[in-house]
Structures are given as structure tokens and as C-alpha cells.
Amino acid sequence: MSFGGGELSAAAGQAIADALGARVVSSGYLSGGDINIALRCKLDDGRQVFLKTNTSAPKGMFQAEAQGLAWLREARALRVPEVLAFSAPGDAEQFLVLEYLEPGRRTSNYDETLGLGLAALHRSLPADTAFGLDHDNYIGRLPQGNRAREASARDWATFYVEQRLEPQLKLAQNSGLASSKLRHGFSKLLPKVADLVGDPEPPARLHGDLWGGNLHTTPDGEPALIDPASYAGHREMDLAMMRLFGGFGASVFAAYEEAFPLAPGSRERLPLYQLYPLMVHVNLFGGGYVGSVEQNLKSLL
């Protein structure tokens, strides 16, 4: 079971065979991941599958991702790869197997399809949904808490502070990544978040980590969502993340806005809703992102 530059271990191969009922006969690296090993695998029954594995993955990370993908698929708004198998938290080998979607050439209306589909995804939750999710998950390899207290289940500002900003700030402080300017900025910002989040909106079904690398193109040229960090939250979280690192054309946002107009002040809220992914990047990749966090904090104070 070789793949460019290495081998799939016998233990991992057996675990995957047991889960799929078919043996991996060959596999090859796929590019694009920063944290996990991604492989395209051929099985002895002729199928091709996508395999993600990581010997140092937190226990339950791939199970949480599988649950997130299934949750997004429920909406039937955009293509999401089917989950074929995943490891349990206590398994020695940690992996996730998905249907393999051969990358295709984008259709002429790709951006419009993405914008309209994202709007439909965001509007797909029942009216009585609370913020958060019925299980915790991960963003990258960092834990992401989704179990809201009673006070924050219906209050986005409280949820955003308690479940998103404060945990990342604490992690950065504990690892020595939080500068004095960053700490001071957050101490001034956090009491004001309720005044900055905008008008109340019902929770949206979020991808949760929607940068360009987590957008895939299917064999027929349609957009597909991968690698979620899903939860029910404010829809501007996804849109702010999309604008943070680029990769999405103006026509995507125009199509979204036409289908599901944003509340006034959304542009001014961008720095607020980009704070969470920026702090995640501080904690995943180091102090190079601290300056961006400080800049966003300054613009909000």
C-alpha cells in the first residue's frame, strides 16, 4: 500500500479495510492540508476514496468532522462529500474516509451557485434552534466548544464571547503568544461585544471554517464544501472568514446578498467577526498573526 514518498501502515490499512469492507491497494498524496495527511486511495473493489489520517490527531477529531459534514449535507444546499467511514475516539488509528470527488473545471455560473447555495445553507435551520451544536468539535486541531449555557443559547453576543473569543485568548495567553497590546485590546473589547454584533438574527447553519482551501470543485464543476468546523451561529461569521484570506469573487457575495440581504452595518462588523479565525491562526501557526489581531482590535475600539 505505497503512496508517493511513504507507506500506509499495516495497522491503518487493516482498520480502513475493516471499516469499508474493502482493502486499500494503492494510494497517493493529495496537496492542500496543513494539519493532516490526505490521500487518494484505490480499493480492491474498484472504488476510489479520499482518506484523511493523522497519527497525532486529537481523539475524536475525525468523528467530529464526519458529524459536521453530515450536518451540512442535511441542508441539501451545496454539495458535501459523503462520509464513508471514520475512526472512533478510542481507536488506535485515527482516520476519515469520504467519497472521492475528482476536481473539475468550474462552471460559468459557479460563483452564483455558491452564493445562492450558501444563503440556502444559512437559512436551513428550524426556527427554535439555539446557538452552538449538540457536540463539541474542532477548528483545525484546536478544540471548539459548542455547548452553550442557558444564557448564551439564545444570545449570540454571549455565545461569541464565551465559546469563541475567550477560549482562544486564554490559549494564546497560556502559550505566551498574546502580546500586551492584544491582551489590553481584548480587555476593552469584550465588555462591548453586545453593542457591536448587530441586530438579533436567528442562528444560521455555518460551515465554520470557510476559507478558499475548504471550497472544492466537483467533477461536474459545481462548488462543494469540505473540512467544516460547523455550528449554529451568526451567518456573518462565514462571510467574514471568506473575506479574510481571499479566494472568493465579488459575484459570490452579490448572489448571496440578493438571496439573503445582510443587516445594515455588516461591513463595519467584519473586524469583529474576523477576530475568531485570526486568533485561531495565532494559536495554530504562531505570533505572525498577532499584528492582524491587534489591528482589528484597534479598529473596533
C-alpha positions, -999 to +999 in steps of 0.1 A: +000+000+000+025+026-011+019+062-020+043+088-032+071+090-007+059+067+020+036+038+031+003+034+047+009+014+079-004-021+081-024-012+111-040+018+094-047-003+063-064-030+083-085-005+102-097+011+070-104-023+054-125-033+084-145-001+081-150-002+044-152-039+037-125-035+010-087-033+011-066-003+000-044-015-029-027+019-037-028+054-025-012+088-033-007+121-016-031+150-022-020+185-016-038+213+003-038+202+040-018+220+067-025+195+095-035+161+083-022+137+056-047+135+027-046+105+003-065+093-027-069+056-023-079+028-047-097-001-031-097-037-043-134-035-052-126-007-077-137+023-057-116+054-052-119+072-019-105+102-001-086+093+031-075+117+058-053+105+086-031+119+113-012+098+139-013+128+164-049+139+158-069+146+189-091+117+198-125+123+182-114+149+158-123+129+127-155+117+142-165+154+148-156+163+113-178+134+100-207+147+121-201+182+107-202+170+071-234+151+077-249+181+094-241+203+064-255+176+040-288+178+058-295+212+043-292+199+007-280+234-002-245+227-016-226+196-024-208+180+006-189+147+002-205+116+016-189+102+047-179+065+042-161+057+074-144+072+104-125+061+134-140+062+169-123+084+196-107+053+213-094+037+181-056+034+178-057+046+142-074+079+135-089+084+100-118+097+080-128+083+046-150+102+022-163+098-013-136+110-037-146+140-058-122+143-087-116+181-091-133+196-121-133+228-140-156+254-126-189+261-145-196+296-158-222+302-130-200+287-103-199+319-081-236+324-084-243+288-074-220+292-044-236+324-032-271+311-036-262+278-020-245+294+009-276+316+015-298+285+015-274+267+039-276+296+063-314+297+062-318+259+067-322+256+105-355+253+123-368+285+140-363+271+175-325+263+170-302+276+197-266+288+191-240+261+192-243+224+185-252+192+203-215+182+204-181+200+206-158+198+176-125+212+163-113+241+141-081+228+126-067+208+155-080+232+182-110+223+203-141+243+196-168+243+223-204+244+211-224+237+242-240+270+251-251+278+287-287+288+290-278+325+289-259+322+257-281+296+238-303+325+227-278+353+229-253+355+201-230+381+218-227+360+249-220+328+229-194+346+207-175+359+238-178+327+259-174+300+233-152+317+207-131+347+217-123+339+254-111+303+248-087+315+220-075+344+241-068+321+271-050+296+248-028+324+234-020+337+269-011+303+282+013+297+253+029+331+255+015+343+222-007+371+235+011+405+234+003+431+260-014+452+233-035+422+223-045+415+259-053+451+266-074+453+234-095+423+244-100+436+279-116+467+264-135+449+236-151+420+254-175+442+275-186+460+243-193+430+221-231+431+228-231+466+213-212+456+182-227+423+170-256+439+151-293+433+151-305+399+165-308+372+139-318+335+141-289+311+142-275+300+108-261+266+098-224+275+094-196+258+077-174+274+104-140+275+086-149+287+052-116+299+036-107+292+000-089+259+008-121+244+021-140+250-011-138+222-036-149+218-072-168+186-081-162+166-113-192+184-129-178+219-119-201+227-090-189+240-056-186+216-027-178+223+010-151+203+028-133+204+062-160+221+083-160+234+119-197+236+119-222+250+144-252+272+146-241+308+147-243+343+132-241+340+094-216+368+091-190+345+106-188+325+074-189+356+052-162+373+073-139+343+071-144+342+033-132+378+031-102+373+053-078+354+031-094+359-004-103+332-029-140+342-033-151+365-061-174+396-057-201+378-076-203+352-048-212+379-023-235+396-047-255+364-053-257+358-015-268+394-009-295+392-035-309+359-020-304+368+017-297+405+023-274+414+052-284+436+080-271+472+080-235+476+093-222+442+081-191+459+066-183+475+099-187+442+117-161+424+096-132+431+120-152+417+149-161+385+131-127+380+117-112+381+152-121+345+159-104+330+128-074+353+133-070+341+169-073+305+157-044+312+133-024+327+162-028+296+182-022+272+153+006+289+134+022+314+158+028+350+165+029+361+129-009+368+131-008+388+163-004+420+144-035+414+124-055+408+156-041+440+172-051+459+141-087+445+141-090+453+178-078+489+172-104+494+145-132+482+169-122+504+199 
